[in-house]
């Protein structure tokens, strides 16, 4: 059999916008969301392993649920550790998100953990995604998605050298920690934060690399106008809108 396609990676390679949704913490949540995702053309699920409960013991079932609906499983890990990165891939994640990457050496470490030799140093093992795939080692690197988070002002200062690192698929500017590192904790809309982040997006796009952003319905146009290609949003916003609409009907009946 062939390796399962990586929907997000394929769309980004084609120059298209890809979408990823967070806020689901159980395989049944993914199953319930699957038909909605398929109907509306959404591309992937963000599995939270830095601030959430996702770990190696749960990844098999979570990624399996994503596979059933053709959704790309992307897991954020909590440390830029090569063993953790490739173990997460071994457990079935099709993509990795690594936090607080601040220089070229740290970006290269993500590649070393996420790619097999000769590109990187990923341990030789047939992951969940490779079961039944006779040529897995030959095609795995082409299908694994590597995303780094630029979360600190030092990453912005080192952006040119970070952008020179090959095999990183998405350079994702994360607003909360970015604002805090600029002395504006909790204020991602501060003009200095907005302009610095906007400049980061422009530089990423101008370099020919792919930018990623977290957004909602209210600000997604800003990021599309900046050339961002990977859009991450969360289900709570949609649940809030649905709840508000439902209660408006009830209260006004």
SULDAVEN-V195418 format. One line per field, one symbol per residue. ss: DSSP state (H for helix, E for strand, - for the rest). burial: b if it has 16 or more other ideal C-beta (glycine too) atoms within 10 Angstrom, else e. Layout:
BEGIN
ss->???
burial->???
END
This chain:
BEGIN
ss->------HHHHHHH----EEEEE----HHHHHHHHHHHHHH---EEEEE-------HHHHHHHHHHHHH---EEEEE-----HHHHHHHHH----EEEE-----HHHHHHHHHHH-------------HHH-----HHHHHHHH-EEEEEE--HHHHH-HHHHH------EEEE-HHHHHHH---------HHHHHHHHHHHHHHHH----EEEE-----HHHHHH----EEEEEHHHHHHHHHHHHHHHHH--
burial->eebbebbbbebbeeeeebbbbbbbeebeebeebbeebeeeebbbbbbbbeeeebeeebbeebbebbbebebbbbbbbbebebebbbbbbbbbbbbbbbbbbbbeebbbbbbbbbbbeeebebeeeebbbbeebeebeeebbebbbbbbbbbbbebbebbeebbebebbbbbbbbbebbbbbbeeeebbeeeebeebbeebbebbbeeebbbbbbbeeeebeebeebebbbbbbbeeeeeeeeeeeeeeeeeee
END
